[in-house]
Amino acid sequence: MSVSLPTWNLADLYAGPDAPEVKSDLDVAASAAKRFNARYRGQISALVAAPDGGAQFAEAIRAYEAIEDRLGRLISFAGLLYAQDNTDPAHAKFYGDMQERITTISTGLLFFALELNRLDDAALARALEDPSLARYAPWLRDLRVMRPYQLSDELETLLHEKSVTGHAAWNRLFDETMARLAFEVDGETLTLEGALHLLSDKDGKKRVAAAQALARTFKANIPLFTLVTNTLAKDKEIEDRQRGFDDIAQSRHIANRVEPEVVAALVEAVQRSYPALSHRYYAMKAKWLGLEKLEYWDRNAPLPQADDATIPWNLARDTVLDAYRGFTPQMAAIAEQFFEKGWIDASMRPGKASGAFSHPTVPSAHPYVLLNYQGKTRDVMTLAHELGHGVHQVLAAKQDALMADTPLTLAETASVFGEMLTFRKLLASAPDAERRKTMLASKVEDMLNTVVRQTAFYSFERRVHTARRDGELTADEIGRIWLDVQGESLGPAIRLGEGYETYWCYVSHFIHAPFYVYAYAFGDCLVNSLYAVYEQAQEGFAERYFEMLAAGGTLRHKELLAPFGLDASDPAFWDKGLSVIRGFIDELEAME
């Protein structure tokens, strides 16, 4: 299948690492950053206080934004090349060199945000009366949330410059190590992605062999992953302490522009629902498979009657686009560009980044989607998910470089909505009750993986980072925390046997974006509530939905959800979203 799968065309960014435009853009960005520094450093307060301060300040922000867009294009290109093959020394060197060059250039821009956060509120409010500056009010609002936690200019500069040899270097070590891991399954050497894929194989013997191979290789490398985890957790603790954060996840909440109590309400609602959701479902699944208990490698096993035929790429494409078109032709038209213009890399190969993502790059370009497509129903859902991100990123690009990015909590909205559209279309076309049961079970498992599993991941991170404050953690200690939270969330119907204590080590979100994971549960529950509104009142929904996506990072979740009559700060909101999963499980129970 791999020969017919698309690989992306990065020429819209640059023709290659040696393209003259790469050097030219680096030189232009470096010169622009120096000019910007010379013109504005130490002058922001006086500039804002001037009679035409709003217009002058807006001009400065536009110049800053143009530099950010150019630097973003460069690092996006380097990162995408690196994702194509983490083991290619040339790609790794180019990525590392770009990180260093861009960090050096952007160091000269650090003063801008620091001086902005020292502006007097009243002076800024007066300047914002100018329409040209008012456009940037959301960006200024979000930037100034960090005011209480801002360090001295010297410390901020030091942290910025050392990031290349600090957390970014540990991230790269993790990625390159994980990309080189080999998993021996029945005489065949597999990548991480290939071995994980076998955990969903219909053949129980293959699942056991894959699970054991994963555990063997993880165990052999666990000292390194333990060191990476300890180092990054300590690195974060040092910065959190210096900034004065009250909670280990506070920096993530700020970045997500979400109140801590909203996240706490989500987590509490999901944890209360463990017995009614995951515990109940996995007990049913054990019966379906004729087992007293599921082994951990059976968690994602297909049902005995499940169709294990490979879904061709073209059929996956048509399925997703048809589902999108059924919602609105505009959504399908945007998604279709990803296929037609070489914006997707779908083949699975050694060295390629595992998992899937949609990289927004910069508003002056377009997103790129990475998948590891293997022809299963879950892969079709992943395609729908990532294209949802891509559609969102295309629509939000009109907000330009400083305000196009959406907080993670809302960034998952379009992706999960795209999945739901695709699932509902497939479910409606199910030929019989047996097929409907199989599809419902698969969807429930995906939702449990998104809501229950990711909430458990968040609990795991909280416990690891809290425990790390008392000293280094051994691999055994991290493994015990992992087994505890997994046991709580998955329930008594799953046996977490020997080897599973190492499975925490491959979850890249723990390394790249601490506490990112609750965004998945947030997005899934939010979309469940949003989809209910769509089903009840479809007229005008698509227009409001597109307006929400096109807002990018300019609006908070309360403002974005208000047109739909939804409020994530209401504790009942989360129960409404979770009730959708309960309803699917109820239907499966009724089929027994």
Salt bridges, closest charged atoms under 4 A:
ASP12 OD2 - HIS366 NE2 2.71
ASP25 OD1 - ARG70 NH1 2.86
ASP27 OD2 - LYS23 NZ 2.85
GLU59 OE2 - ARG39 NH1 3.43
ASP88 OD2 - HIS91 NE2 3.78
ASP97 OD2 - LYS93 NZ 2.86
ASP121 OD1 - ARG144 NH2 2.50
ASP121 OD1 - ARG147 NH1 2.78
ASP142 OD1 - ARG141 NE 3.00
ASP142 OD2 - ARG257 NE 3.39
ASP142 OD1 - ARG556 NH2 3.08
ASP153 OD1 - ARG118 NH1 2.97
GLU156 OE2 - ARG243 NH1 2.65
ASP175 OD1 - HIS512 NE2 2.71
GLU176 OE2 - ARG172 NE 2.75
GLU176 OE1 - ARG180 NH1 3.76
GLU237 OE1 - LYS234 NZ 3.06
GLU237 OE2 - ARG241 NE 2.78
GLU239 OE2 - ARG243 NE 3.01
ASP240 OD2 - LYS236 NZ 2.66
ASP247 OD1 - ARG462 NH2 2.67
GLU259 OE1 - HIS557 NE2 2.89
GLU295 OE2 - ARG495 NH1 2.41
ASP298 OD1 - ARG207 NH2 2.94
ASP318 OD1 - ARG317 NE 3.93
ASP322 OD1 - ARG325 NH1 2.82
GLU336 OE2 - ARG317 NH2 3.51
ASP345 OD2 - ARG349 NH2 2.79
ASP345 OD1 - LYS352 NZ 2.83
ASP400 OD2 - ARG135 NH2 2.95
GLU412 OE1 - HIS385 NE2 3.21
GLU412 OE1 - HIS389 NE2 3.36
GLU419 OE2 - HIS385 ND1 2.68
GLU445 OE2 - LYS285 NZ 2.69
GLU445 OE1 - ARG378 NH2 2.87
ASP446 OD1 - ARG378 NE 2.83
ASP484 OD2 - ARG463 NH2 3.29
GLU488 OE2 - ARG463 NH1 3.82
GLU559 OE1 - ARG141 NH1 3.98
ASP567 OD1 - LYS558 NZ 3.17
ASP575 OD1 - ARG272 NH2 3.62
ASP586 OD1 - ARG280 NH1 2.93
GLU587 OE2 - ARG436 NE 2.68
GLU589 OE1 - ARG280 NH1 2.80
